[in-house]
Amino acid sequence: MNDISLVICDFDYSGMKKIGKIEIQPSQEFGGVGVCVHGFEYNEPQSCSTHLAKSLAWARDVLDAQIRAMRVVPGGIITSSTGMNQVELVTIVNKSRKTIEDSI
């Protein structure tokens, strides 16, 4: 049996060409919580595991940016990051992180 290994570059989602949908819902089958990922498309073909990892990494970063925005300005949620590449998203997250750290 072959093991699938993911490396840090697998979480680079800059090749995303279509944003899909991620649903988190109760599931007894998956230990209480199920995560369904569908509709994401990338420029390069890849394994299902890599596709899933990249999509979840994108969602993680979007949610992180929204949480940081809420900490800086309550109600200051980011409503869309369409058209934003990974470098732009990381820049925003780092600026938010610095603002939060400066306010503490």
N, CA, C and O atoms as a Tinker XYZ file with bonds, in Angstrom:
   416  protein
     1  N      0.842000   -1.181000    0.000000    73     2
     2  CA     0.000000    0.000000    0.000000    64     1     3
     3  C      0.882000    1.237000    0.000000    63     2     4     5
     4  O      1.808000    1.336000    0.805000    81     3
     5  N      0.611000    2.173000   -0.885000    73     3     6
     6  CA     1.385000    3.405000   -0.966000    64     5     7
     7  C      0.799000    4.472000   -0.061000    63     6     8     9
     8  O     -0.417000    4.651000    0.004000    81     7
     9  N      1.676000    5.176000    0.636000    73     7    10
    10  CA     1.242000    6.295000    1.456000    64     9    11
    11  C      1.278000    7.564000    0.623000    63    10    12    13
    12  O      2.148000    7.723000   -0.234000    81    11
    13  N      0.346000    8.461000    0.867000    73    11    14
    14  CA     0.337000    9.758000    0.204000    64    13    15
    15  C      0.909000   10.761000    1.185000    63    14    16    17
    16  O      0.412000   10.895000    2.304000    81    15
    17  N      1.941000   11.460000    0.778000    73    15    18
    18  CA     2.548000   12.481000    1.627000    64    17    19
    19  C      2.297000   13.848000    1.022000    63    18    20    21
    20  O      2.480000   14.053000   -0.178000    81    19
    21  N      1.878000   14.778000    1.859000    73    19    22
    22  CA     1.698000   16.156000    1.434000    64    21    23
    23  C      2.844000   16.975000    1.982000    63    22    24    25
    24  O      3.222000   16.827000    3.144000    81    23
    25  N      3.392000   17.829000    1.159000    73    23    26
    26  CA     4.470000   18.710000    1.587000    64    25    27
    27  C      3.961000   20.146000    1.566000    63    26    28    29
    28  O      2.890000   20.427000    1.030000    81    27
    29  N      4.739000   21.051000    2.155000    73    27    30
    30  CA     4.284000   22.429000    2.326000    64    29    31
    31  C      3.853000   23.071000    1.011000    63    30    32    33
    32  O      2.925000   23.880000    1.013000    81    31
    33  N      4.495000   22.738000   -0.121000    73    31    34
    34  CA     4.098000   23.344000   -1.392000    64    33    35
    35  C      2.708000   22.902000   -1.826000    63    34    36    37
    36  O      2.094000   23.561000   -2.665000    81    35
    37  N      2.192000   21.797000   -1.273000    73    35    38
    38  CA     0.843000   21.353000   -1.597000    64    37    39
    39  C     -0.211000   22.340000   -1.102000    63    38    40    41
    40  O     -1.351000   22.320000   -1.564000    81    39
    41  N      0.166000   23.184000   -0.181000    73    39    42
    42  CA    -0.789000   24.127000    0.387000    64    41    43
    43  C     -0.721000   25.491000   -0.290000    63    42    44    45
    44  O     -1.356000   26.442000    0.166000    81    43
    45  N      0.041000   25.594000   -1.369000    73    43    46
    46  CA     0.104000   26.811000   -2.165000    64    45    47
    47  C     -1.057000   26.765000   -3.145000    63    46    48    49
    48  O     -1.029000   25.991000   -4.101000    81    47
    49  N     -2.059000   27.570000   -2.921000    73    47    50
    50  CA    -3.266000   27.528000   -3.740000    64    49    51
    51  C     -3.296000   28.636000   -4.781000    63    50    52    53
    52  O     -4.369000   28.998000   -5.263000    81    51
    53  N     -2.127000   29.184000   -5.138000    73    51    54
    54  CA    -2.082000   30.279000   -6.101000    64    53    55
    55  C     -2.571000   29.861000   -7.487000    63    54    56    57
    56  O     -2.937000   30.720000   -8.289000    81    55
    57  N     -2.586000   28.560000   -7.786000    73    55    58
    58  CA    -3.075000   28.093000   -9.076000    64    57    59
    59  C     -4.585000   27.908000   -9.122000    63    58    60    61
    60  O     -5.103000   27.313000  -10.068000    81    59
    61  N     -5.302000   28.409000   -8.118000    73    59    62
    62  CA    -6.751000   28.248000   -8.085000    64    61    63
    63  C     -7.378000   29.088000   -9.193000    63    62    64    65
    64  O     -7.098000   30.281000   -9.316000    81    63
    65  N     -8.231000   28.452000  -10.000000    73    63    66
    66  CA    -8.910000   29.215000  -11.047000    64    65    67
    67  C    -10.413000   29.327000  -10.811000    63    66    68    69
    68  O    -11.088000   30.107000  -11.483000    81    67
    69  N    -10.941000   28.557000   -9.866000    73    67    70
    70  CA   -12.358000   28.669000   -9.515000    64    69    71
    71  C    -12.541000   28.374000   -8.037000    63    70    72    73
    72  O    -12.086000   27.347000   -7.533000    81    71
    73  N    -13.210000   29.286000   -7.352000    73    71    74
    74  CA   -13.514000   29.093000   -5.930000    64    73    75
    75  C    -14.747000   28.205000   -5.830000    63    74    76    77
    76  O    -15.751000   28.434000   -6.504000    81    75
    77  N    -14.657000   27.209000   -4.996000    73    75    78
    78  CA   -15.762000   26.289000   -4.789000    64    77    79
    79  C    -16.490000   26.567000   -3.493000    63    78    80    81
    80  O    -16.642000   27.718000   -3.082000    81    79
    81  N    -16.931000   25.514000   -2.863000    73    79    82
    82  CA   -17.731000   25.627000   -1.643000    64    81    83
    83  C    -17.230000   24.615000   -0.621000    63    82    84    85
    84  O    -16.905000   23.475000   -0.955000    81    83
    85  N    -17.176000   25.055000    0.623000    73    83    86
    86  CA   -16.809000   24.170000    1.728000    64    85    87
    87  C    -17.932000   24.215000    2.738000    63    86    88    89
    88  O    -18.319000   25.285000    3.208000    81    87
    89  N    -18.451000   23.051000    3.069000    73    87    90
    90  CA   -19.541000   22.942000    4.042000    64    89    91
    91  C    -19.060000   22.151000    5.255000    63    90    92    93
    92  O    -18.440000   21.095000    5.128000    81    91
    93  N    -19.360000   22.685000    6.421000    73    91    94
    94  CA   -19.057000   21.984000    7.673000    64    93    95
    95  C    -20.403000   21.667000    8.305000    63    94    96    97
    96  O    -21.222000   22.558000    8.528000    81    95
    97  N    -20.621000   20.394000    8.591000    73    95    98
    98  CA   -21.919000   19.991000    9.115000    64    97    99
    99  C    -21.769000   18.817000   10.079000    63    98   100   101
   100  O    -20.773000   18.095000   10.037000    81    99
   101  N    -22.759000   18.632000   10.944000    73    99   102
   102  CA   -22.709000   17.493000   11.861000    64   101   103
   103  C    -22.685000   16.179000   11.078000    63   102   104   105
   104  O    -23.354000   16.040000   10.054000    81   103
   105  N    -21.912000   15.230000   11.572000    73   103   106
   106  CA   -21.826000   13.928000   10.915000    64   105   107
   107  C    -21.406000   12.878000   11.922000    63   106   108   109
   108  O    -20.303000   12.945000   12.466000    81   107
   109  N    -22.261000   11.922000   12.174000    73   107   110
   110  CA   -21.904000   10.839000   13.079000    64   109   111
   111  C    -20.855000    9.931000   12.448000    63   110   112   113
   112  O    -20.053000    9.313000   13.148000    81   111
   113  N    -20.869000    9.859000   11.130000    73   111   114
   114  CA   -19.936000    8.996000   10.409000    64   113   115
   115  C    -18.484000    9.459000   10.569000    63   114   116   117
   116  O    -17.577000    8.628000   10.622000    81   115
   117  N    -18.256000   10.757000   10.646000    73   115   118
   118  CA   -16.896000   11.296000   10.698000    64   117   119
   119  C    -16.548000   11.863000   12.070000    63   118   120   121
   120  O    -15.847000   12.872000   12.149000    81   119
   121  N    -17.004000   11.260000   13.124000    73   119   122
   122  CA   -16.634000   11.671000   14.469000    64   121   123
   123  C    -17.276000   12.965000   14.936000    63   122   124   125
   124  O    -16.705000   13.663000   15.774000    81   123
   125  N    -18.431000   13.298000   14.424000    73   123   126
   126  CA   -19.154000   14.466000   14.908000    64   125   127
   127  C    -19.210000   15.628000   13.943000    63   126   128   129
   128  O    -20.164000   16.405000   13.974000    81   127
   129  N    -18.198000   15.772000   13.074000    73   127   130
   130  CA   -18.176000   16.883000   12.131000    64   129   131
   131  C    -17.718000   16.379000   10.763000    63   130   132   133
   132  O    -16.715000   15.674000   10.652000    81   131
   133  N    -18.456000   16.747000    9.741000    73   131   134
   134  CA   -18.073000   16.400000    8.380000    64   133   135
   135  C    -17.736000   17.656000    7.598000    63   134   136   137
   136  O    -18.403000   18.680000    7.752000    81   135
   137  N    -16.724000   17.592000    6.772000    73   135   138
   138  CA   -16.324000   18.715000    5.925000    64   137   139
   139  C    -16.446000   18.258000    4.478000    63   138   140   141
   140  O    -15.817000   17.281000    4.073000    81   139
   141  N    -17.254000   18.965000    3.707000    73   139   142
   142  CA   -17.470000   18.632000    2.302000    64   141   143
   143  C    -16.890000   19.757000    1.438000    63   142   144   145
   144  O    -17.263000   20.920000    1.589000    81   143
   145  N    -15.988000   19.401000    0.545000    73   143   146
   146  CA   -15.329000   20.364000   -0.337000    64   145   147
   147  C    -15.702000   20.019000   -1.768000    63   146   148   149
   148  O    -15.524000   18.880000   -2.202000    81   147
   149  N    -16.220000   21.001000   -2.508000    73   147   150
   150  CA   -16.541000   20.743000   -3.906000    64   149   151
   151  C    -16.528000   22.034000   -4.727000    63   150   152   153
   152  O    -16.749000   23.126000   -4.204000    81   151
   153  N    -16.266000   21.881000   -6.007000    73   151   154
   154  CA   -16.342000   23.008000   -6.928000    64   153   155
   155  C    -15.061000   23.800000   -7.139000    63   154   156   157
   156  O    -15.036000   24.698000   -7.980000    81   155
   157  N    -13.999000   23.498000   -6.406000    73   155   158
   158  CA   -12.733000   24.208000   -6.591000    64   157   159
   159  C    -12.041000   23.668000   -7.830000    63   158   160   161
   160  O    -12.089000   22.469000   -8.106000    81   159
   161  N    -11.394000   24.563000   -8.576000    73   159   162
   162  CA   -10.638000   24.139000   -9.751000    64   161   163
   163  C     -9.258000   24.786000   -9.713000    63   162   164   165
   164  O     -9.101000   25.928000   -9.281000    81   163
   165  N     -8.270000   24.038000  -10.170000    73   163   166
   166  CA    -6.881000   24.508000  -10.196000    64   165   167
   167  C     -6.319000   24.376000  -11.602000    63   166   168   169
   168  O     -6.791000   23.560000  -12.394000    81   167
   169  N     -5.308000   25.181000  -11.909000    73   167   170
   170  CA    -4.689000   25.166000  -13.238000    64   169   171
   171  C     -4.046000   23.829000  -13.560000    63   170   172   173
   172  O     -4.134000   23.358000  -14.693000    81   171
   173  N     -3.409000   23.221000  -12.590000    73   171   174
   174  CA    -2.689000   21.964000  -12.797000    64   173   175
   175  C     -3.473000   20.794000  -12.200000    63   174   176   177
   176  O     -4.031000   20.924000  -11.110000    81   175
   177  N     -3.525000   19.651000  -12.897000    73   175   178
   178  CA    -4.163000   18.471000  -12.309000    64   177   179
   179  C     -3.369000   17.978000  -11.107000    63   178   180   181
   180  O     -2.147000   18.125000  -11.067000    81   179
   181  N     -4.045000   17.403000  -10.143000    73   179   182
   182  CA    -3.396000   16.931000   -8.926000    64   181   183
   183  C     -4.208000   15.816000   -8.288000    63   182   184   185
   184  O     -5.315000   15.507000   -8.732000    81   183
   185  N     -3.653000   15.217000   -7.251000    73   183   186
   186  CA    -4.360000   14.141000   -6.557000    64   185   187
   187  C     -5.533000   14.712000   -5.773000    63   186   188   189
   188  O     -5.591000   15.911000   -5.499000    81   187
   189  N     -6.460000   13.839000   -5.419000    73   187   190
   190  CA    -7.613000   14.259000   -4.616000    64   189   191
   191  C     -7.154000   14.842000   -3.277000    63   190   192   193
   192  O     -7.697000   15.844000   -2.811000    81   191
   193  N     -6.152000   14.208000   -2.665000    73   191   194
   194  CA    -5.653000   14.684000   -1.369000    64   193   195
   195  C     -5.058000   16.083000   -1.477000    63   194   196   197
   196  O     -5.297000   16.929000   -0.616000    81   195
   197  N     -4.287000   16.328000   -2.526000    73   195   198
   198  CA    -3.679000   17.642000   -2.720000    64   197   199
   199  C     -4.749000   18.682000   -3.020000    63   198   200   201
   200  O     -4.701000   19.795000   -2.495000    81   199
   201  N     -5.706000   18.326000   -3.856000    73   199   202
   202  CA    -6.812000   19.221000   -4.194000    64   201   203
   203  C     -7.554000   19.629000   -2.925000    63   202   204   205
   204  O     -7.844000   20.807000   -2.715000    81   203
   205  N     -7.856000   18.653000   -2.091000    73   203   206
   206  CA    -8.547000   18.905000   -0.831000    64   205   207
   207  C     -7.706000   19.778000    0.093000    63   206   208   209
   208  O     -8.216000   20.734000    0.676000    81   207
   209  N     -6.424000   19.456000    0.230000    73   207   210
   210  CA    -5.538000   20.217000    1.117000    64   209   211
   211  C     -5.434000   21.675000    0.679000    63   210   212   213
   212  O     -5.477000   22.579000    1.514000    81   211
   213  N     -5.298000   21.906000   -0.626000    73   211   214
   214  CA    -5.204000   23.282000   -1.125000    64   213   215
   215  C     -6.495000   24.053000   -0.873000    63   214   216   217
   216  O     -6.458000   25.218000   -0.477000    81   215
   217  N     -7.627000   23.408000   -1.100000    73   215   218
   218  CA    -8.919000   24.066000   -0.891000    64   217   219
   219  C     -9.124000   24.408000    0.580000    63   218   220   221
   220  O     -9.584000   25.502000    0.907000    81   219
   221  N     -8.786000   23.477000    1.464000    73   219   222
   222  CA    -8.925000   23.731000    2.899000    64   221   223
   223  C     -7.936000   24.791000    3.374000    63   222   224   225
   224  O     -8.268000   25.597000    4.244000    81   223
   225  N     -6.728000   24.803000    2.817000    73   223   226
   226  CA    -5.747000   25.834000    3.181000    64   225   227
   227  C     -6.250000   27.208000    2.768000    63   226   228   229
   228  O     -6.081000   28.177000    3.508000    81   227
   229  N     -6.865000   27.303000    1.600000    73   227   230
   230  CA    -7.439000   28.571000    1.148000    64   229   231
   231  C     -8.535000   29.025000    2.121000    63   230   232   233
   232  O     -8.556000   30.181000    2.546000    81   231
   233  N     -9.441000   28.107000    2.468000    73   231   234
   234  CA   -10.528000   28.447000    3.389000    64   233   235
   235  C     -9.974000   28.858000    4.748000    63   234   236   237
   236  O    -10.466000   29.810000    5.354000    81   235
   237  N     -8.956000   28.149000    5.233000    73   235   238
   238  CA    -8.321000   28.486000    6.506000    64   237   239
   239  C     -7.804000   29.919000    6.488000    63   238   240   241
   240  O     -8.009000   30.668000    7.443000    81   239
   241  N     -7.136000   30.300000    5.406000    73   239   242
   242  CA    -6.561000   31.639000    5.327000    64   241   243
   243  C     -7.628000   32.719000    5.195000    63   242   244   245
   244  O     -7.488000   33.804000    5.760000    81   243
   245  N     -8.697000   32.427000    4.448000    73   243   246
   246  CA    -9.794000   33.387000    4.336000    64   245   247
   247  C    -10.462000   33.586000    5.691000    63   246   248   249
   248  O    -10.732000   34.718000    6.093000    81   247
   249  N    -10.729000   32.485000    6.398000    73   247   250
   250  CA   -11.351000   32.592000    7.719000    64   249   251
   251  C    -10.434000   33.293000    8.711000    63   250   252   253
   252  O    -10.897000   34.088000    9.528000    81   251
   253  N     -9.143000   33.006000    8.647000    73   251   254
   254  CA    -8.175000   33.676000    9.518000    64   253   255
   255  C     -8.197000   35.184000    9.270000    63   254   256   257
   256  O     -8.184000   35.970000   10.218000    81   255
   257  N     -8.229000   35.585000    8.006000    73   255   258
   258  CA    -8.270000   37.014000    7.673000    64   257   259
   259  C     -9.551000   37.653000    8.197000    63   258   260   261
   260  O     -9.523000   38.785000    8.679000    81   259
   261  N    -10.674000   36.941000    8.107000    73   259   262
   262  CA   -11.937000   37.478000    8.612000    64   261   263
   263  C    -11.910000   37.630000   10.131000    63   262   264   265
   264  O    -12.378000   38.635000   10.668000    81   263
   265  N    -11.365000   36.639000   10.816000    73   263   266
   266  CA   -11.271000   36.717000   12.278000    64   265   267
   267  C    -10.381000   37.881000   12.684000    63   266   268   269
   268  O    -10.713000   38.620000   13.610000    81   267
   269  N     -9.258000   38.051000   12.005000    73   267   270
   270  CA    -8.351000   39.168000   12.312000    64   269   271
   271  C     -9.025000   40.508000   12.043000    63   270   272   273
   272  O     -8.847000   41.455000   12.810000    81   271
   273  N     -9.793000   40.597000   10.967000    73   271   274
   274  CA   -10.516000   41.832000   10.668000    64   273   275
   275  C    -11.545000   42.123000   11.756000    63   274   276   277
   276  O    -11.733000   43.279000   12.134000    81   275
   277  N    -12.204000   41.099000   12.257000    73   275   278
   278  CA   -13.190000   41.282000   13.335000    64   277   279
   279  C    -12.527000   41.770000   14.608000    63   278   280   281
   280  O    -13.120000   42.551000   15.352000    81   279
   281  N    -11.305000   41.324000   14.871000    73   279   282
   282  CA   -10.590000   41.762000   16.072000    64   281   283
   283  C    -10.183000   43.228000   15.971000    63   282   284   285
   284  O    -10.180000   43.950000   16.968000    81   283
   285  N     -9.841000   43.661000   14.762000    73   283   286
   286  CA    -9.410000   45.040000   14.556000    64   285   287
   287  C    -10.610000   45.978000   14.589000    63   286   288   289
   288  O    -10.594000   46.995000   15.283000    81   287
   289  N    -11.649000   45.632000   13.837000    73   287   290
   290  CA   -12.863000   46.444000   13.762000    64   289   291
   291  C    -14.056000   45.505000   13.843000    63   290   292   293
   292  O    -14.384000   44.835000   12.864000    81   291
   293  N    -14.718000   45.449000   15.013000    73   291   294
   294  CA   -15.888000   44.573000   15.110000    64   293   295
   295  C    -16.871000   44.864000   13.970000    63   294   296   297
   296  O    -17.221000   46.015000   13.709000    81   295
   297  N    -17.296000   43.813000   13.311000    73   295   298
   298  CA   -18.169000   43.962000   12.156000    64   297   299
   299  C    -17.392000   44.150000   10.863000    63   298   300   301
   300  O    -17.992000   44.259000    9.794000    81   299
   301  N    -16.056000   44.191000   10.946000    73   299   302
   302  CA   -15.223000   44.439000    9.778000    64   301   303
   303  C    -14.866000   43.184000    9.039000    63   302   304   305
   304  O    -13.690000   42.922000    8.787000    81   303
   305  N    -15.857000   42.406000    8.689000    73   303   306
   306  CA   -15.573000   41.141000    8.022000    64   305   307
   307  C    -15.214000   41.361000    6.553000    63   306   308   309
   308  O    -15.659000   42.327000    5.933000    81   307
   309  N    -14.422000   40.473000    6.016000    73   307   310
   310  CA   -14.071000   40.487000    4.603000    64   309   311
   311  C    -15.158000   39.696000    3.892000    63   310   312   313
   312  O    -15.358000   38.516000    4.179000    81   311
   313  N    -15.850000   40.329000    2.981000    73   311   314
   314  CA   -16.974000   39.655000    2.333000    64   313   315
   315  C    -16.568000   38.858000    1.112000    63   314   316   317
   316  O    -17.312000   37.974000    0.686000    81   315
   317  N    -15.406000   39.143000    0.532000    73   315   318
   318  CA   -14.972000   38.402000   -0.648000    64   317   319
   319  C    -13.478000   38.551000   -0.830000    63   318   320   321
   320  O    -12.907000   39.607000   -0.560000    81   319
   321  N    -12.859000   37.495000   -1.284000    73   319   322
   322  CA   -11.441000   37.588000   -1.652000    64   321   323
   323  C    -11.242000   37.117000   -3.079000    63   322   324   325
   324  O    -10.133000   36.754000   -3.473000    81   323
   325  N    -12.321000   37.124000   -3.856000    73   323   326
   326  CA   -12.233000   36.710000   -5.251000    64   325   327
   327  C    -11.245000   37.595000   -5.985000    63   326   328   329
   328  O    -11.268000   38.818000   -5.841000    81   327
   329  N    -10.388000   36.986000   -6.762000    73   327   330
   330  CA    -9.399000   37.740000   -7.506000    64   329   331
   331  C     -8.152000   38.048000   -6.701000    63   330   332   333
   332  O     -7.219000   38.664000   -7.215000    81   331
   333  N     -8.126000   37.630000   -5.448000    73   331   334
   334  CA    -6.971000   37.885000   -4.589000    64   333   335
   335  C     -6.059000   36.671000   -4.639000    63   334   336   337
   336  O     -6.494000   35.550000   -4.373000    81   335
   337  N     -4.799000   36.891000   -4.977000    73   335   338
   338  CA    -3.886000   35.756000   -4.991000    64   337   339
   339  C     -3.310000   35.533000   -3.602000    63   338   340   341
   340  O     -3.563000   36.310000   -2.681000    81   339
   341  N     -2.546000   34.481000   -3.461000    73   339   342
   342  CA    -2.035000   34.096000   -2.143000    64   341   343
   343  C     -1.149000   35.178000   -1.534000    63   342   344   345
   344  O     -1.224000   35.436000   -0.333000    81   343
   345  N     -0.312000   35.809000   -2.352000    73   343   346
   346  CA     0.592000   36.852000   -1.839000    64   345   347
   347  C     -0.214000   38.020000   -1.276000    63   346   348   349
   348  O      0.107000   38.537000   -0.206000    81   347
   349  N     -1.264000   38.439000   -1.993000    73   347   350
   350  CA    -2.108000   39.535000   -1.512000    64   349   351
   351  C     -2.813000   39.153000   -0.213000    63   350   352   353
   352  O     -2.900000   39.965000    0.708000    81   351
   353  N     -3.318000   37.917000   -0.134000    73   351   354
   354  CA    -4.006000   37.459000    1.066000    64   353   355
   355  C     -3.053000   37.419000    2.254000    63   354   356   357
   356  O     -3.409000   37.861000    3.346000    81   355
   357  N     -1.853000   36.896000    2.056000    73   355   358
   358  CA    -0.860000   36.840000    3.136000    64   357   359
   359  C     -0.488000   38.246000    3.577000    63   358   360   361
   360  O     -0.315000   38.485000    4.772000    81   359
   361  N     -0.360000   39.180000    2.646000    73   359   362
   362  CA    -0.045000   40.571000    2.987000    64   361   363
   363  C     -1.122000   41.159000    3.891000    63   362   364   365
   364  O     -0.813000   41.819000    4.882000    81   363
   365  N     -2.381000   40.919000    3.551000    73   363   366
   366  CA    -3.485000   41.427000    4.372000    64   365   367
   367  C     -3.463000   40.787000    5.756000    63   366   368   369
   368  O     -3.625000   41.471000    6.766000    81   367
   369  N     -3.261000   39.474000    5.796000    73   367   370
   370  CA    -3.227000   38.773000    7.083000    64   369   371
   371  C     -2.086000   39.313000    7.943000    63   370   372   373
   372  O     -2.271000   39.548000    9.137000    81   371
   373  N     -0.914000   39.512000    7.350000    73   371   374
   374  CA     0.230000   40.026000    8.116000    64   373   375
   375  C     -0.008000   41.446000    8.605000    63   374   376   377
   376  O      0.378000   41.780000    9.725000    81   375
   377  N     -0.635000   42.291000    7.788000    73   375   378
   378  CA    -0.956000   43.657000    8.222000    64   377   379
   379  C     -1.949000   43.623000    9.388000    63   378   380   381
   380  O     -1.819000   44.374000   10.355000    81   379
   381  N     -2.944000   42.733000    9.276000    73   379   382
   382  CA    -3.918000   42.594000   10.364000    64   381   383
   383  C     -3.241000   42.107000   11.632000    63   382   384   385
   384  O     -3.522000   42.600000   12.724000    81   383
   385  N     -2.342000   41.133000   11.483000    73   383   386
   386  CA    -1.618000   40.589000   12.629000    64   385   387
   387  C     -0.807000   41.689000   13.315000    63   386   388   389
   388  O     -0.807000   41.785000   14.542000    81   387
   389  N     -0.117000   42.518000   12.529000    73   387   390
   390  CA     0.693000   43.611000   13.082000    64   389   391
   391  C     -0.199000   44.615000   13.802000    63   390   392   393
   392  O      0.139000   45.076000   14.892000    81   391
   393  N     -1.344000   44.958000   13.194000    73   391   394
   394  CA    -2.266000   45.903000   13.818000    64   393   395
   395  C     -2.759000   45.370000   15.154000    63   394   396   397
   396  O     -2.843000   46.107000   16.136000    81   395
   397  N     -3.085000   44.084000   15.181000    73   395   398
   398  CA    -3.567000   43.467000   16.429000    64   397   399
   399  C     -2.452000   43.485000   17.469000    63   398   400   401
   400  O     -2.683000   43.860000   18.619000    81   399
   401  N     -1.249000   43.084000   17.076000    73   399   402
   402  CA    -0.131000   43.053000   18.015000    64   401   403
   403  C      0.195000   44.451000   18.545000    63   402   404   405
   404  O      0.530000   44.604000   19.720000    81   403
   405  N      0.098000   45.469000   17.690000    73   403   406
   406  CA     0.352000   46.839000   18.115000    64   405   407
   407  C     -0.699000   47.366000   19.081000    63   406   408   409
   408  O     -0.421000   48.244000   19.898000    81   407
   409  N     -1.919000   46.818000   18.980000    73   407   410
   410  CA    -2.993000   47.297000   19.844000    64   409   411
   411  C     -3.012000   46.619000   21.213000    63   410   412   413
   412  O     -3.745000   47.037000   22.109000    81   411
   413  N     -2.208000   45.581000   21.366000    73   411   414
   414  CA    -2.188000   44.842000   22.648000    64   413   415
   415  C     -1.243000   45.481000   23.608000    63   414   416
   416  O     -1.090000   45.005000   24.733000    81   415
